[in-house]
Amino acid sequence: LIGRLMFELPEEMGLVAIAVRQTQGKGRGGNVWLSPVGCALCTLHITIPLHSNLGQRIPFIQHLVSLAVVESVRSIPGYEDIDLRVKWPNDIYYSDLMKLGGVLVTSTLIETTFHILIGFGFNVNNSNPTICINDLITKFNKEERTKLKPLTVDCLIARTVTVLERLIDIFQEKGPNGVLPRYYKYWIHSGKQVRLHNEEGPIAWIVGIDDYGFLQVHEEGKGIESVHPDGNSFDMLRNLIVPK
């Protein structure tokens, strides 16, 4: 639906599609997602000028969206310590333990404008098969003796889109340095040791994100190298960075 509509609307007009349930969701590498009622499921269309800070660093968009999802919860007064985090390049995690959601970004360049389709989905209400945001809030309330209220799917989609709009404005004005301190505040990788390619691969340490959104790793004996987000994935269970 959005794919057909997005070229028909004025550039200044936003477009969003929200699903209550998803039976043919698309993930990275051709993965298919089934998402029940209780998840925040959204596809957002935005336009980015090619000759802008973000237009010259398009891989950064997926990082901004992941950050927006996390901040949609952690920017609410009282909810700042809910342990929701970002995993490079495009996942939402509970601490470094469980995946709660993900982001998929596709882009089409027409003349000097990127048409970006942003798909994101994260678990708000379902305790199975893993854990959800409201479970984290319940857990926090028990541990800290607080009375934070559960959050709703509609609220978090609206907050995510609003936060993303602000993050894009900041990035366009200040570039990567305008948003990276906020990103590092919530990401799970700082200083972690990993292996590249397979379990016997070279050892590397994660350094950060470079100016183009690529992951920087310091490989033993080789110095700092960048890892492209669209061709590689971070396997948390095996502590590997592997080609997709």
Buried (B, 14 or more C-beta within 10 A) or exposed (E): EBEEEBEEEEEEEEBBBBBEEBEEBEEBEEEEBEBBEBBBBBBBBBBBBBEBBBBBBBBBBBBBBBBBBBBBBBBBEEBEEBBBBBBBBBBBBBEEEBBBBBBBBEBEEEEEBBBBBBBBBBBBBBEEEEBBBBBBBBBBBEEEEEEBEBBEBEBBBBBBBBBBBBBBEBBBEEBBEBBBEBBBEBBBBEEBEBBBEEEEBBEBBBBBBBBBBBBBBBBEEEEEBBBBBBEBBBEBEEEBBBEE
